[in-house]
């Protein structure tokens, strides 16, 4: 019987009013209830019963307060531990125990509400940590306490990977200005150059530790610099690809100045500048810290792009990646990284590998194009097509946005004359202001461009074959960074659509924040449930029974998951085998089309040389050439659709066939486990296992996404390994007729090793699929078996975590 029931006023539910004699007896019993064991107010109210009609008012107030109190203690479930502190012990008898009243917790959709609950949960776990420190350690409970302490300490080490948004765009299309405007700065990423260096990857993230603007500049490895320098010295060869020659000359000019082109190899080797660059590369990384974005922009400009007015003092050719950390942008960059990406990678091996790595990480892509060229901008779609496999089957991209920039650059008179059949279709009054005419033209062109870009997207078969393209997958924005950052703009802020892009970032950021909150609260609730299951004087027999059920269920669940992965393996093997046969038949023809193109041989010689030096890959500003991927084409064609079924990147595309869905379906909490026969301690233990499962599966699913990228890339990587001896041999050829000899070496190697090459590629992919299976299954089995072993602990805990339990339960239910 609860104290709250004993203080009902006589006018409430008369059938439950307490008889006078019984009431007097309870008053006497109340004297023996320890003062700090319960809320003492009701006891004093008991003693005032019948002495004053004032009790009616007081009873009403107290009863209402008790109704909304988080925890209502029962007299017969309050015990004292050996130190005299209160301890809540739950009665395992279903006839007398009552479910505690839950504190109402409302989680709003705003980031502030999310963080309030996150903060509350962390504070509660801090209190629990303190209680654990005060819990006397004995031989019987030391293992349990060590386990709990370890779980709590790992709460803050959980999943923290950020959402990456890749930004593509050709030089001069306003990509840097766009990023600056979205971040609320006119000057941050250097802008204003028609010869911006597209080889440098710039990633922008939040600076959460201080108010300074920071740039971390990482250089290419020393051996890469030595190869680059050697290529500079050979750039005067008479037989070169024009584009490659221009790229080499641009790098020499950036590092050594205009006069470097007239210097001999020996002169360049002895220049003080060479030693200075070498010393910089040996540093590996430098950091620049500034108080303002504008100051930082001016200091990093020479590291990220070509500056024609400052030749010989630019370092971008030796830069691997630049990371910029921006303060005061937690609302949209706390869990999001913006990455300014070159369109086709780089001929430098290290930068090219970094380009691929970044692509694999991209959860979303922004394709940037000048609105005046967006309708007919083939290069934007080519950039996307060139990297599509890296972001789809080999990545995790789930959305694409096409961003038309510079919407403010319009001549109304010219636009109306050239673009509109009817001059009056804009409904511009004769007495309107020039600004009104501009705005109407801008709106008209924005709508027209959005429609045109969406129509172009529908024609991109390569892209549409790689994605399911569900609702919300593709979107178009028409933006003006210039107008957004103007002091006195012509366009209102909403028309610039920069706020709309900011909202996209905020949505990503809020979603990630909520995911982290859910993960933390679930794990915390699981830990508290575990503690609560060891509080009480109940018999321990149920633990061995529960342990047997869970172990049995684990064996069954593992067996089902293994069967599923075996099906994945078998279906991929069938398709890979078919692809292997076709690849053997067509590989020589495929290779010949790539390395013996119908073009001027003099121009292709350096491209072929660069390809051999870079293990089959050659990238320039406008195109990508990878012989390994070309040779793997037929194998990819056979597996792509099924691979996307197993590893979809869009949530809407998840089916019963997907690996993530089958991991979600894995559980050891069966109906017989849920039937706890009124045993509250067992219910808490089951809650612990449910939360453990939930967080374990979330962690494993992230690992699966990373592993599937390696699985997909394994075909071309395996082929590259087989082809490596021929690349090295061909790269060593020089002099008259060397191009033909290079071609013959490559084709001869393909012909002699084709059977082994494609067989090894197939085996390598299947081996990685098996590794994924073993990793997932072993992690599930090992972790849950370790958790099941806790049921063998025959001990009791004396701390009181009842209030934390109910608070976290409320939060978890909202999750």
C-alpha positions in Angstrom: 0.0 0.0 0.0 1.4 3.4 -1.0 1.7 6.4 1.3 0.1 8.5 -1.5 -3.0 6.4 -1.1 -3.2 7.0 2.6 -3.6 10.8 2.3 -6.6 11.0 0.1 -9.0 13.6 1.3 -12.4 12.2 2.4 -14.3 14.0 -0.4 -12.3 12.1 -3.1 -13.5 8.6 -4.1 -15.5 8.0 -0.9 -15.4 4.3 -1.3 -11.6 4.5 -0.7 -11.7 6.7 2.4 -9.8 5.3 5.3 -11.7 4.2 8.5 -10.7 6.1 11.6 -9.3 3.1 13.5 -7.2 2.0 10.6 -6.0 5.5 10.1 -5.0 5.8 13.8 -3.0 2.6 13.5 -1.2 3.8 10.4 -0.4 7.1 12.1 1.3 5.1 14.9 3.2 3.0 12.4 4.3 6.1 10.5 6.4 7.1 13.5 8.7 4.2 12.8 9.4 5.1 9.3 12.8 6.7 9.0 12.7 10.4 8.5 14.8 10.5 5.3 13.3 7.3 3.7 10.2 9.0 2.3 8.6 12.3 1.6 7.8 13.3 5.2 5.0 15.8 4.4 2.3 13.0 4.1 3.3 11.6 7.5 2.7 14.9 9.3 -0.5 15.2 7.4 -1.5 11.9 8.8 -1.0 13.2 12.3 -3.2 16.3 11.6 -6.1 14.1 10.4 -9.4 15.0 12.2 -7.8 17.8 14.2 -8.6 20.5 11.6 -10.6 21.0 8.5 -7.5 22.6 7.1 -6.4 19.1 6.2 -8.8 19.1 3.3 -6.9 21.9 1.5 -3.5 20.4 2.4 -4.5 16.9 1.4 -5.6 18.2 -2.0 -2.4 20.0 -2.6 -0.1 17.2 -1.5 -2.1 14.5 -3.4 -1.8 16.5 -6.6 1.9 17.0 -6.0 2.4 13.3 -5.4 0.4 12.4 -8.5 3.1 14.1 -10.6 6.1 13.1 -8.6 8.7 11.1 -10.6 9.1 8.3 -8.1 6.4 7.1 -5.6 8.0 4.9 -2.9 6.0 2.2 -1.2 6.4 1.5 2.5 7.0 -2.1 2.1 9.7 -1.6 -0.6 12.0 0.7 1.4 15.1 -0.8 3.0 18.2 0.5 4.5 21.6 -0.5 3.4 24.4 -1.2 5.9 25.5 2.5 5.7 22.1 3.9 6.6 21.3 5.2 3.2 18.0 4.6 1.5 17.8 1.9 -1.1 14.9 1.1 -3.3 14.2 -2.6 -3.5 11.5 -3.9 -5.8 9.1 -6.5 -4.9 9.1 -9.4 -7.3 5.5 -10.3 -6.3 3.3 -9.0 -9.1 0.3 -8.7 -6.7 1.9 -6.0 -4.6 4.3 -4.2 -6.9 3.2 -1.2 -8.9 4.7 0.5 -11.9 6.4 3.7 -10.9 4.8 6.9 -12.2 6.9 8.2 -15.1 8.0 11.8 -15.3 6.6 13.3 -18.4 9.4 14.2 -20.8 8.7 16.0 -24.1 11.5 16.1 -26.7 11.0 18.9 -29.2 12.2 18.8 -32.7 14.5 21.8 -32.2 18.2 21.4 -31.7 17.9 23.1 -28.3 15.4 20.5 -27.0 17.7 17.7 -28.3 20.7 19.1 -26.5 18.7 19.8 -23.3 17.9 16.1 -23.1 21.4 15.1 -24.1 22.9 17.3 -21.4 20.4 16.0 -18.8 21.3 12.4 -19.7 25.1 13.2 -19.3 24.5 14.9 -16.0 22.6 11.9 -14.7 25.3 9.5 -15.8 27.8 11.7 -13.9 25.7 11.3 -10.8 25.6 7.6 -11.3 29.4 7.5 -11.7 29.6 9.2 -8.3 27.3 6.6 -6.8 29.4 3.8 -8.2 32.5 5.2 -6.6 30.6 5.2 -3.2 29.5 1.6 -3.7 31.5 -0.7 -1.5 33.5 -3.1 -3.6 33.5 -6.8 -2.6 34.8 -10.0 -4.1 31.3 -10.8 -5.3 30.6 -7.5 -7.1 34.0 -6.2 -8.3 33.6 -7.7 -11.8 30.1 -6.2 -12.2 31.3 -2.8 -11.0 34.3 -2.9 -13.3 32.0 -3.7 -16.3 29.6 -0.9 -15.4 32.5 1.6 -15.0 33.9 0.6 -18.4 30.5 1.0 -20.0 30.0 4.5 -18.6 33.5 5.6 -19.6 32.9 4.5 -23.1 29.6 6.4 -23.5 31.4 9.5 -24.8 33.6 7.5 -27.1 30.7 6.2 -29.2 29.9 6.9 -32.9 31.2 10.4 -33.8 31.8 10.3 -37.5 30.7 13.4 -39.3 28.5 13.9 -42.4 30.6 14.9 -45.4 29.2 17.1 -48.2 31.3 17.2 -51.3 31.2 20.4 -53.4 32.2 20.1 -57.1 32.5 22.8 -59.7 34.6 24.1 -62.5 37.0 27.1 -62.1 35.2 30.4 -62.2 31.7 29.0 -61.4 31.6 30.6 -57.9 32.2 27.5 -55.8 34.4 29.2 -53.1 32.1 32.3 -52.9 29.1 29.9 -52.4 30.8 28.1 -49.5 31.8 31.5 -48.0 28.3 32.8 -48.2 26.8 29.7 -46.7 29.2 30.1 -43.7 28.3 33.7 -43.4 31.6 35.2 -44.6 32.5 37.3 -47.6 36.2 36.3 -47.3 37.2 32.9 -46.0 38.1 30.5 -48.9 40.2 32.6 -51.3 38.2 33.7 -54.4 38.5 36.0 -57.4 41.1 34.1 -59.6 40.3 32.6 -62.9 43.2 30.2 -62.4 42.2 28.7 -59.1 44.0 25.5 -58.2 41.5 22.7 -58.4 44.1 20.2 -57.2 43.9 21.2 -53.5 41.2 19.7 -51.4 39.8 22.1 -48.8 37.6 20.8 -46.0 35.7 23.2 -43.8 34.5 22.2 -40.3 33.5 23.8 -37.0 36.1 25.1 -34.5 34.4 24.0 -31.3 37.3 24.8 -29.0 38.1 28.4 -29.5 37.1 31.6 -31.4 40.0 31.7 -33.8 40.0 30.8 -37.5 42.5 28.0 -38.1 44.0 26.4 -41.2 45.8 23.1 -41.0 47.9 22.6 -44.1 49.2 19.1 -44.8 51.9 18.5 -47.5 52.4 15.6 -49.8 54.9 13.0 -48.7 58.6 13.6 -49.3 58.9 10.8 -51.9 55.9 12.3 -53.8 57.7 15.7 -53.9 60.8 14.0 -55.3 58.7 12.4 -58.1 57.0 15.7 -58.8 60.3 17.5 -59.0 61.6 14.8 -61.4 58.6 15.2 -63.6 59.2 19.0 -63.7 62.7 18.4 -65.0 61.4 16.2 -67.8 58.6 18.5 -68.8 60.7 19.9 -71.7 60.5 16.5 -73.5 59.5 17.2 -77.2 56.7 14.6 -77.2 54.2 15.6 -74.6 50.5 15.9 -74.1 49.7 19.6 -74.4 47.4 19.7 -71.3 50.0 17.8 -69.3 52.7 20.2 -70.4 50.6 23.2 -69.4 49.9 21.6 -66.0 53.6 21.0 -65.3 54.5 24.5 -66.4 51.8 25.9 -64.1 53.3 24.1 -61.2 56.9 25.2 -62.0 55.7 28.8 -62.3 53.9 28.6 -59.0 56.9 27.2 -57.1 59.8 28.9 -58.9 58.5 31.9 -60.8 58.2 32.8 -64.5 61.9 32.6 -65.2 62.0 28.9 -64.1 61.0 27.7 -67.6 64.3 29.0 -69.0 66.4 27.4 -66.3 68.2 24.1 -66.8 67.6 21.0 -64.6 70.8 21.6 -62.7 69.9 25.2 -62.1 66.6 24.3 -60.6 68.2 21.6 -58.4 70.6 24.1 -56.9 68.1 26.9 -56.3 67.6 27.9 -52.7 63.9 27.6 -53.4 64.2 23.8 -53.9 65.8 23.4 -50.5 63.1 25.6 -48.9 60.3 23.5 -50.5 62.0 20.3 -49.4 62.2 21.5 -45.8 58.6 22.4 -45.9 57.6 19.0 -47.1 59.6 17.4 -44.3 57.5 19.3 -41.8 54.5 17.4 -43.1 52.0 19.9 -41.6 51.7 23.6 -40.6 49.0 25.5 -38.7 47.9 29.1 -39.3 45.7 30.8 -36.7 43.9 34.1 -37.2 41.4 36.2 -35.4 39.3 36.9 -38.5 38.2 35.0 -41.6 39.6 37.7 -43.9 43.0 37.5 -42.3 43.1 33.8 -42.6 42.0 34.0 -46.3 44.9 36.3 -47.1 47.4 34.0 -45.4 46.4 30.7 -47.0 45.8 31.9 -50.5 49.3 30.8 -51.7 48.7 27.3 -50.4 45.4 26.7 -52.2 45.5 28.4 -55.6 47.6 30.0 -58.3 48.2 33.7 -57.9 49.5 35.1 -61.1 50.7 38.4 -59.5 52.8 36.4 -57.1 54.6 33.6 -59.1 57.4 31.7 -57.3 55.7 32.1 -53.9 52.8 29.7 -54.3 52.9 26.3 -52.6 49.7 24.6 -53.8 51.6 22.0 -55.9 53.0 20.4 -52.7 49.8 20.6 -50.6 47.8 17.5 -50.0 44.8 18.9 -48.1 43.8 22.1 -46.2 41.5 21.9 -43.3 39.8 25.1 -42.2 38.2 25.4 -38.8 35.5 28.0 -38.4 34.2 29.3 -35.0 30.6 30.1 -34.2 28.9 27.8 -36.7 27.9 25.0 -34.4 24.3 25.1 -35.6 25.2 23.7 -39.0 28.8 22.5 -38.9 29.1 20.7 -35.6 28.6 17.3 -37.2 29.0 18.3 -40.9 32.1 18.8 -43.0 32.1 20.8 -46.3 34.7 19.5 -48.8 35.7 21.6 -51.8 36.7 18.8 -54.2 38.6 18.9 -57.6 36.4 17.5 -60.3 38.5 14.6 -61.5 41.2 14.1 -58.9 44.9 14.7 -59.5 47.8 13.2 -61.4 49.7 13.2 -58.1 49.2 9.8 -56.5 48.8 11.0 -52.9 46.3 13.8 -53.8 44.4 11.4 -56.0 44.1 8.8 -53.2 42.9 11.6 -50.9 40.3 12.6 -53.6 39.0 9.0 -53.7 38.9 8.8 -49.9 36.9 12.0 -49.6 34.5 10.8 -52.3 33.9 7.6 -50.4 32.9 9.6 -47.4 30.4 11.9 -49.1 26.9 11.6 -47.8 25.7 14.3 -50.2 27.1 16.1 -53.3 26.7 19.7 -54.4 27.3 20.3 -58.1 28.0 23.9 -58.7 27.5 25.6 -62.1 27.1 29.2 -63.3 23.4 29.8 -64.0 24.3 31.2 -67.4 25.8 27.8 -68.4 23.8 25.5 -66.2 21.4 24.5 -69.0 24.2 23.3 -71.3 27.0 22.6 -68.8 28.2 19.1 -69.8 31.3 19.3 -67.7 29.3 19.3 -64.5 27.5 16.1 -65.5 30.8 14.6 -66.7 32.5 15.4 -63.4 29.7 13.5 -61.6 29.7 10.6 -64.1 33.5 10.3 -63.6 33.2 9.7 -59.9 29.8 8.0 -59.7 31.0 4.6 -58.7 33.1 6.1 -55.9 30.0 7.8 -54.3 27.3 5.2 -55.1 28.3 1.5 -54.9 31.7 2.4 -53.5 30.5 5.2 -51.3 27.5 6.4 -49.2 26.0 9.3 -51.1 22.3 9.5 -50.6 21.4 12.9 -52.2 22.6 15.3 -54.9 22.0 19.0 -55.2 22.7 21.0 -58.4 23.4 24.6 -57.5 23.1 27.3 -60.1 25.3 30.3 -59.0 25.5 34.0 -59.9 21.8 34.5 -60.3 22.3 38.3 -59.8 24.3 38.6 -63.1 21.5 39.5 -65.5 20.7 42.3 -67.9 16.9 42.6 -67.9 16.7 44.2 -71.3 18.9 41.6 -72.9 17.2 38.7 -71.1 13.7 39.9 -72.1 14.8 40.4 -75.7 16.6 37.0 -76.1 14.7 34.7 -73.8 11.1 35.8 -73.8 8.7 35.3 -76.7 6.2 37.7 -75.1 7.6 40.9 -73.6 4.6 41.2 -71.4 4.7 37.7 -69.8 6.5 39.1 -66.8 3.7 41.6 -66.1 6.1 44.4 -65.5 4.2 47.7 -65.1 5.4 50.6 -67.2 6.1 52.8 -64.1 8.0 50.1 -62.3 11.4 50.7 -60.8 14.5 49.1 -62.5 15.0 46.9 -59.4 11.5 45.4 -59.8 12.3 44.5 -63.4 15.6 42.8 -62.4 13.9 40.8 -59.7 11.2 39.6 -62.0 13.7 38.5 -64.6 15.8 36.7 -62.0 12.8 34.8 -60.7 11.8 33.9 -64.2 15.3 32.6 -65.1 15.6 30.8 -61.8 12.4 28.8 -62.5 13.4 28.1 -66.0 16.8 26.9 -65.0 15.5 24.6 -62.3 13.1 23.0 -64.8 15.9 22.6 -67.4 18.4 21.1 -64.9 15.8 18.6 -63.7 15.1 17.6 -67.3 18.9 17.2 -67.9 19.1 15.0 -64.8 16.5 12.7 -66.1 18.8 12.1 -69.2 21.8 11.0 -67.1 21.5 7.3 -67.5 24.9 6.5 -65.9 23.9 8.4 -62.7 20.3 7.0 -62.6 21.5 3.5 -63.0 23.7 3.8 -59.9 21.0 5.3 -57.6 17.3 4.6 -56.9 16.7 8.3 -57.1 13.8 8.3 -54.7 11.8 11.4 -53.5 14.1 14.1 -52.3 17.2 12.5 -53.9 17.8 15.3 -56.4 17.2 19.0 -55.8 18.1 22.3 -57.6 19.0 25.6 -56.0 19.5 29.0 -57.7 21.8 31.1 -55.5 23.5 34.5 -55.4 26.4 34.6 -52.9 27.2 38.2 -53.9 23.7 39.5 -53.1 23.6 37.6 -49.9 26.8 39.2 -48.6 26.0 42.7 -49.9 25.4 45.5 -47.4 22.6 46.9 -49.6 21.3 44.0 -51.8 18.8 44.3 -54.6 17.5 40.8 -53.9 16.0 39.8 -50.5 17.8 37.1 -48.6 15.3 34.3 -49.4 15.6 34.9 -53.1 19.4 34.3 -52.9 18.5 30.8 -51.6 21.6 30.8 -49.4 19.3 30.5 -46.3 17.8 27.4 -48.0 21.2 25.8 -48.4 22.0 26.7 -44.8 18.8 24.9 -43.8 20.0 21.8 -45.7 23.2 21.9 -43.5 21.1 22.5 -40.4 18.9 19.5 -41.2 21.9 17.2 -41.6 23.4 18.6 -38.4 20.2 18.2 -36.4 19.7 14.7 -37.6 23.2 13.7 -36.6 22.7 15.4 -33.2 19.6 13.4 -32.7 21.3 10.2 -33.7 24.1 10.8 -31.2 21.5 11.6 -28.5 19.5 8.5 -29.2 22.7 6.4 -29.1 23.8 7.9 -25.8 20.4 7.7 -24.1 19.9 4.1 -25.2 23.3 3.1 -23.9 22.8 5.0 -20.7 19.3 3.5 -20.1 20.8 0.1 -20.7 23.5 0.6 -18.1 21.0 1.9 -15.5 18.7 -1.0 -16.2 21.5 -3.4 -15.6 22.3 -1.7 -12.3 18.6 -1.8 -11.3 18.4 -5.5 -12.1 21.0 -6.2 -9.4 19.2 -4.1 -6.7 16.8 -6.1 -4.5 16.6 -9.1 -2.3 14.9 -11.4 -4.8 16.0 -14.9 -5.5 18.5 -15.4 -8.3 16.9 -18.4 -10.0 15.5 -16.4 -12.9 18.9 -15.3 -14.0 20.1 -18.8 -14.9 16.8 -19.4 -16.8 17.1 -16.1 -18.7 20.8 -16.9 -19.5 19.9 -20.2 -21.0 17.1 -18.6 -23.2 19.4 -15.8 -24.4 22.3 -18.1 -25.3 19.9 -20.3 -27.2 18.4 -17.4 -29.0 21.9 -16.0 -29.8 22.9 -19.3 -31.4 19.7 -19.3 -33.6 20.2 -15.6 -34.6 23.8 -16.1 -35.5 22.9 -19.2 -37.6 20.3 -17.1 -39.5 22.7 -14.3 -40.1 25.4 -16.7 -41.4 22.8 -18.2 -43.7 22.0 -14.8 -45.1 25.6 -13.8 -45.6 26.2 -17.1 -47.4 23.4 -16.2 -49.8 25.0 -12.8 -50.4 28.3 -14.5 -51.1 26.8 -17.1 -53.5 24.8 -14.5 -55.5 27.8 -12.3 -55.9 29.9 -15.3 -56.9 27.6 -16.2 -59.7 27.6 -12.7 -61.1 31.3 -12.3 -60.7 32.0 -15.6 -62.5 30.0 -14.4 -65.5 31.8 -11.1 -65.4 35.1 -12.9 -65.3 34.3 -14.9 -68.4 33.3 -11.7 -70.3 36.3 -9.8 -69.1 38.7 -12.5 -70.4 37.0 -12.4 -73.8 37.0 -8.6 -74.1 39.9 -7.3 -72.0 42.4 -6.9 -74.9 40.0 -5.0 -77.0 39.0 -2.8 -74.0 42.7 -2.0 -73.2 43.6 -1.3 -76.8 40.8 1.2 -77.1 42.2 3.0 -74.1 45.9 2.9 -74.7 45.8 3.1 -78.5 43.3 5.8 -79.1 42.6 7.3 -82.5 44.3 10.6 -81.8 47.7 12.2 -82.3 50.3 9.9 -80.8 52.6 12.8 -80.0 50.0 14.2 -77.6 49.2 10.9 -76.0 52.7 9.9 -75.2 53.0 11.8 -71.9 49.5 10.7 -70.8 50.6 7.1 -71.3 53.8 7.7 -69.4 51.9 9.4 -66.5 49.5 6.4 -66.5 52.4 3.9 -66.1 54.1 5.9 -63.4 50.9 6.2 -61.4 50.0 2.4 -61.6 47.4 2.7 -64.3 45.7 6.0 -63.3 46.1 9.4 -65.0 43.9 12.4 -64.1 43.9 15.9 -65.4 41.7 19.0 -64.9 39.2 17.9 -67.6 39.3 14.1 -67.7 40.0 10.9 -65.9 41.8 7.9 -67.3 42.1 4.7 -65.2 43.1 1.5 -67.1 42.4 -0.7 -64.0 38.8 0.5 -63.8 38.4 0.0 -67.6 39.6 -3.6 -67.3 37.1 -4.2 -64.4 34.2 -2.7 -66.3 32.5 -6.0 -67.3 32.8 -7.5 -63.8 31.2 -4.3 -62.4 28.4 -4.4 -64.9 27.5 -7.9 -63.8 27.4 -7.1 -60.1 26.3 -3.5 -59.8 22.5 -3.9 -59.5 22.7 -6.8 -57.0 25.5 -5.0 -55.1 23.2 -2.0 -54.8 20.4 -4.3 -53.5 22.7 -5.6 -50.8 24.3 -2.3 -49.9 21.8 0.6 -50.8 22.9 4.1 -50.0 19.4 5.6 -49.9 17.1 4.8 -46.9 14.1 4.5 -49.2 16.0 1.8 -51.2 16.5 -0.6 -48.3 14.8 -3.9 -48.9 14.6 -7.4 -47.3 17.8 -8.2 -49.3 19.9 -5.5 -47.8 22.7 -6.3 -45.3 21.6 -3.4 -43.0 18.0 -4.7 -42.9 19.2 -8.2 -41.9 21.4 -6.8 -39.2 18.4 -4.8 -37.9 16.4 -8.0 -37.8 19.0 -9.8 -35.7 17.8 -10.1 -32.1 18.0 -12.4 -29.1 15.0 -10.8 -27.4 12.3 -13.3 -28.3 8.7 -13.5 -27.0 9.6 -16.0 -24.3 12.3 -13.6 -23.0 9.8 -10.7 -22.9 7.4 -12.8 -20.8 9.0 -12.0 -17.5 6.2 -13.3 -15.3 6.0 -10.1 -13.4 9.6 -10.2 -12.3 10.7 -6.6 -12.4 14.4 -7.3 -12.0 14.2 -9.6 -15.0 12.4 -6.9 -16.9 15.3 -4.5 -16.2 17.8 -7.0 -17.3 15.9 -7.6 -20.6 15.8 -3.8 -21.1 19.6 -3.8 -20.7 20.0 -6.5 -23.4 17.6 -4.7 -25.7 19.6 -1.5 -25.5 22.9 -3.4 -25.9 21.5 -4.9 -29.1 20.3 -1.6 -30.4 23.6 0.2 -30.0 25.7 -2.8 -31.1 23.7 -3.0 -34.3 24.1 0.8 -34.9 27.9 0.5 -34.5 28.1 -2.6 -36.7 26.1 -1.0 -39.5 28.5 1.9 -39.7 31.4 -0.6 -40.0 29.5 -2.4 -42.7 29.2 0.8 -44.8 33.0 1.3 -44.5 33.7 -2.4 -45.4 31.4 -2.4 -48.4 33.4 0.5 -50.0 36.6 -1.6 -49.8 34.7 -4.6 -51.2 33.5 -2.7 -54.2 36.9 -1.1 -54.9 38.7 -4.5 -54.5 38.1 -5.5 -58.2 40.1 -2.6 -59.7 42.6 -2.7 -56.8 43.3 -6.4 -57.4 43.7 -5.7 -61.2 46.1 -2.9 -60.4 48.2 -5.3 -58.3 48.4 -7.8 -61.2 49.2 -5.1 -63.7 51.9 -3.4 -61.5 54.9 -5.2 -63.0 53.9 -4.1 -66.5 53.4 -0.5 -65.4 56.8 -0.4 -63.9 58.4 -2.0 -67.0 56.6 0.3 -69.4 57.4 3.5 -67.3 61.1 2.7 -67.7 60.9 2.9 -71.5 62.2 6.1 -73.1 63.6 7.4 -76.4 62.5 6.9 -80.0 59.6 4.4 -80.3 59.1 4.3 -76.6 55.3 4.9 -76.8 54.7 1.8 -78.9 57.0 -0.3 -76.7 54.9 0.9 -73.6 51.7 -0.1 -75.4 53.1 -3.5 -76.4 54.3 -4.2 -72.8 50.9 -3.4 -71.3 48.9 -5.4 -74.0 51.2 -8.4 -73.8 50.9 -8.5 -70.0 47.1 -8.3 -70.2 47.0 -11.1 -72.7 49.3 -13.4 -70.8 47.8 -12.8 -67.3 44.1 -12.2 -68.1 42.9 -15.6 -66.8 44.8 -15.2 -63.5 44.0 -11.4 -63.2 40.2 -11.7 -63.3 40.1 -14.8 -61.3 42.1 -13.1 -58.5 39.9 -10.1 -58.7 36.8 -12.3 -58.2 38.4 -14.2 -55.4 39.6 -11.0 -53.6 36.1 -9.6 -53.6 34.5 -12.8 -52.3 37.2 -13.0 -49.6 36.3 -9.5 -48.4 32.6 -10.5 -48.4 33.5 -13.5 -46.1 35.6 -11.2 -43.9 32.6 -8.9 -43.5 30.4 -11.9 -42.6 33.0 -13.1 -40.0 33.5 -9.7 -38.6 29.8 -8.9 -38.1 28.9 -12.4 -36.7 31.9 -12.5 -34.4 31.3 -9.0 -33.0 27.6 -9.8 -32.4 28.4 -13.2 -30.8 31.4 -12.0 -28.7 29.7 -8.9 -27.3 26.3 -10.5 -26.5 28.0 -13.6 -24.9 30.0 -11.3 -22.7 26.8 -9.5 -21.7 25.1 -12.9 -21.0 27.9 -13.8 -18.7 26.7 -11.0 -16.3 23.7 -13.2 -15.5 26.2 -15.5 -13.7 27.0 -12.7 -11.2 25.4 -13.6 -7.9 25.6 -10.3 -6.1 23.5 -7.3 -5.0 24.1 -3.6 -5.4 23.0 -1.0 -2.9 22.9 2.3 -4.8 19.6 4.1 -5.6 19.3 4.8 -9.4 15.4 4.7 -9.5 15.0 8.3 -10.5 17.6 8.2 -13.2 16.1 5.0 -14.5 12.6 6.5 -14.9 14.0 9.7 -16.5 16.0 7.8 -19.0 13.2 5.4 -19.7 11.0 8.4 -20.7 13.7 9.7 -23.0 14.2 6.3 -24.5 10.5 5.8 -25.2 10.5 9.1 -27.1 13.5 8.0 -29.1 
